[in-house]
Amino acid sequence: MQQEKTRRVTLRDIAAKTGFSVNTVSHALKDQPDISDKTKRLIRKTAQEMGYIRNSSAVFLRSGVSKSIAIVLGDLSNPLFAIMVKGLEVRLKEKGYVSFVINTEEDKATERMALEMALEKNVDGIILCPSPDGRENVAFLQQQGVPFVLHGRYFRDMDTSAVLYDDQRCGYLATRHLLQEGHRKILFINAPLSVSSAQERLNGYYEALSEFGVGQAQVATVTLSPGQRLEQIRHALFEEYDYTAVVAFSDMIALEVISLLQEQQISVPGDISVVGFDNIQSNYLLPTQLTTVSSSKSLMVRKSVELLIDQIQRHHKDSIRLVLPAEIKIRETTKTKA
């Protein structure tokens, strides 16, 4: 026998149960100042006992505000993204917003569907780490007029609000550290250059080399392709290049590099020094004490949320781009070249 659908508890039901008017119940549940604390406690207790759930769609129709934010990011299997998501969710909750997360797998078609889904849910705003080829999706958001902030990546020629690492400085600091340790054959294993941070870290790499008088012909760069990462890293490490140090686009890639080197009995840092980016070790206990470069993730989260909520509440469309300072954490995967 088909189970009868249970009717949803309404404000009118709570009013009938408590003896207050629907208007009083509504004001109490919204924590309005015209209702006494004693009445608020009674109404809230009754609402909870009755299983009342606020109808967010009805609230949106009345106010045009959903108090919800979409967080759209590329790869939740990457610890950096997981750290960012947790921080964003906590910060948004503190500000009175519910958030939901959509993973795009760094695919622009999936990203477009994610953005359309978010808009269908009438979100008040979106925090987006755009996919490498997601320029059209960002343009789509601009056309929709919904407040949004780009988180960690941007497109240089697009006028959008964004909170970013100083990625050129990051690339510079990583490479300068290795150069100061006496390394001159430095292999840079990079992400696709369509990712803004990849291009800017590469620029910083070249900036440091130039400062130390090291020509580009003396070093090597590898640009990884989606789906072929490990094969390309393995080829670069063992079949193609002569190097004494590696700069890796992320801590995850750096840890993969170290694992592959150790499989071949190559010591890190005894034989090869390795530097990553992101400092995920600030949030995870890792067996490898990785030298890395990063900006403050908690500051990036806070600034992204503040920037987005300011857009939502002030209804302004001025684009603000914040670039956060970078610092290097020198640990145990780099040493002076013998």
ZIHU-V810457 format. One record per backbone hydrogen bond with DSSP energy under -0.5 kcal/mol. CO is the residue of the C=O (numbers start at 0). NH is the residue of the N-H. Records with the same first field share a line. If there is no record, write none. Layout:
BEGIN
CO: NH + NH
END
This chain:
BEGIN
9: 13
10: 14
11: 15
12: 16
13: 17
14: 18
20: 24
21: 25
22: 26
23: 27
24: 28
25: 29
26: 31
27: 30
31: 34
35: 39
36: 40
37: 41
38: 42
39: 43
40: 44
41: 45
42: 46
43: 47
44: 48
45: 49
46: 50 + 51
47: 50
53: 55
54: 58
55: 59
56: 60
57: 61
58: 62
59: 63
66: 97
67: 123 + 124
68: 99
69: 71 + 126
70: 72 + 101
71: 128
72: 103
73: 104 + 105
74: 77
76: 78
77: 80 + 81
78: 82
79: 83
80: 84
81: 85
82: 86
83: 87
84: 88
85: 89
86: 90
87: 91
88: 92
89: 93
90: 94
91: 96
92: 95
97: 68
99: 70
101: 72
103: 106
106: 110
107: 111
108: 112
109: 113
110: 114
111: 115
112: 116
113: 117
114: 118
115: 119
116: 120
117: 122
118: 121
123: 146
124: 69
125: 127 + 148
126: 71
127: 129 + 150
130: 133
133: 137
134: 138
135: 139
136: 140
137: 141
138: 142
139: 143
140: 144 + 145
146: 125
148: 127
149: 151 + 162
153: 155
154: 157
157: 159
160: 149
161: 321
162: 151
163: 323
164: 166
165: 169
166: 170
167: 171
168: 172
169: 173
170: 174
171: 175
172: 176
173: 177
174: 178
175: 179
176: 180
177: 182
178: 181
180: 336
183: 185
184: 186 + 243 + 244
185: 219
186: 188 + 246
187: 189 + 221
188: 248
189: 223
191: 194
193: 195
194: 197 + 198
195: 199
196: 200
197: 201
198: 202
199: 203
200: 204
201: 205
202: 206
203: 207
204: 208
205: 209
206: 210
207: 211
208: 213
209: 212
212: 214
214: 217
215: 218
219: 187
221: 189 + 223
224: 227
227: 231
228: 232
229: 233
230: 234
231: 235
232: 236
233: 237
234: 238 + 239
235: 240
240: 242
243: 272
244: 186
245: 247 + 274
246: 188
249: 253
250: 254
251: 255
252: 256
253: 257
254: 258
255: 259
256: 260
257: 261
258: 262
259: 263
260: 263 + 265
261: 264
264: 266
266: 270 + 271
272: 245
273: 290
274: 247
275: 292
276: 250
278: 281
279: 282 + 283
283: 285
286: 288
287: 289
288: 331
290: 275
291: 328
292: 277
293: 326
295: 299
296: 300
297: 301
298: 302
299: 303
300: 304
301: 305
302: 306
303: 307
304: 308
305: 309
306: 310
307: 311
308: 312
309: 313
310: 314 + 315
319: 161 + 321
321: 163 + 323
323: 165
326: 293
327: 329
328: 291 + 330
332: 273
END
